[in-house]
């Protein structure tokens, strides 16, 4: 028997309807699973992000610790020039540059900068620089610095304290002339300048990072404060000195 076109169309529509219902039910049934999957993915992503952050933080902390340890070790191993903890107070500003010209009687390695007893004025705003170069004070500004470091007023207080100008260590060679210079563009005013215990007229000594004299082993000796002692530094240099 041949079915009418209308009957076939109705049956076909029913099939499509039933198929649509099955697909709808399947979609509804799978929705919670998909939702759970998405939530799981989000959770895993958050966990992964936190894990990455923890890893990066750990790596940064380790790197910082290694760098700090290396810096501390370098400071402990270095030798510094110093005027000592006593001496007349002198000013360092745009009109008062402190400088020391000297030589060494034998090669001295690991010169890491200077350890100076200093303070600043209550309104000091300029920075201050310590440099060592080969040559005389007359070469200041044209000679190539072997070592140089600049500190800001924030590195100082208004009370006397040891200030470390620490840079990559250099070696001083016997028979050569060197000049160390401490200079600043600070205003020539007691409220804005820097101050140091012992300026140009004070002899330099070799000390470690704690300020203790470095001697023995035939490596270095501090300048002799008394006749007959072995001195490795021959110091010279003239500048105006201003007392506070």
Helices and strands as residue ranges (DSSP letters): H 5-77, E 79-82, E 89-92, E 98-104, E 108-120, E 128-134, G 137-139, E 145-151, G 153-155, E 161-172, E 177-184, E 194-197, E 205-207, E 233-236
